[in-house]
């Protein structure tokens, strides 16, 4: 995945104190924050969205090394005909996933 940088404003004395105390134990503020971002990601991003992102990332990685791309026919889901007809299942919204509609 592509990397990004997050900048925050906080009190210098606090950050210096954290760095001094962590450094003696072999930790870094940057690594701790990176780990915490992963925790937030798992907490707030629904599992289905995380799986989609991981799949898209894996496919993007494969596409850059392989010039040809295999396309397989997907299996129909419940309420959908073999010919790829309209999905007749009732539409419902999951409250947790509703928060990530912009993804």
MODELLER restraints for C-alpha pairs under 7 A, 6 or more apart:
rsr = mdl.restraints
at = mdl.atoms
rsr.add(forms.Gaussian(group=physical.xy_distance, feature=features.Distance(at['CA:1:A'], at['CA:57:A']), mean=6.22, stdev=0.5))
rsr.add(forms.Gaussian(group=physical.xy_distance, feature=features.Distance(at['CA:19:A'], at['CA:28:A']), mean=6.78, stdev=0.5))
rsr.add(forms.Gaussian(group=physical.xy_distance, feature=features.Distance(at['CA:19:A'], at['CA:29:A']), mean=6.40, stdev=0.5))
rsr.add(forms.Gaussian(group=physical.xy_distance, feature=features.Distance(at['CA:22:A'], at['CA:28:A']), mean=6.17, stdev=0.5))
rsr.add(forms.Gaussian(group=physical.xy_distance, feature=features.Distance(at['CA:46:A'], at['CA:96:A']), mean=6.72, stdev=0.5))
rsr.add(forms.Gaussian(group=physical.xy_distance, feature=features.Distance(at['CA:46:A'], at['CA:97:A']), mean=5.85, stdev=0.5))
rsr.add(forms.Gaussian(group=physical.xy_distance, feature=features.Distance(at['CA:76:A'], at['CA:82:A']), mean=5.92, stdev=0.5))
rsr.add(forms.Gaussian(group=physical.xy_distance, feature=features.Distance(at['CA:76:A'], at['CA:84:A']), mean=6.81, stdev=0.5))
rsr.add(forms.Gaussian(group=physical.xy_distance, feature=features.Distance(at['CA:79:A'], at['CA:87:A']), mean=5.28, stdev=0.5))
rsr.add(forms.Gaussian(group=physical.xy_distance, feature=features.Distance(at['CA:79:A'], at['CA:88:A']), mean=4.87, stdev=0.5))
rsr.add(forms.Gaussian(group=physical.xy_distance, feature=features.Distance(at['CA:79:A'], at['CA:89:A']), mean=5.32, stdev=0.5))
rsr.add(forms.Gaussian(group=physical.xy_distance, feature=features.Distance(at['CA:80:A'], at['CA:86:A']), mean=5.87, stdev=0.5))
rsr.add(forms.Gaussian(group=physical.xy_distance, feature=features.Distance(at['CA:80:A'], at['CA:87:A']), mean=4.59, stdev=0.5))
rsr.add(forms.Gaussian(group=physical.xy_distance, feature=features.Distance(at['CA:80:A'], at['CA:88:A']), mean=6.41, stdev=0.5))
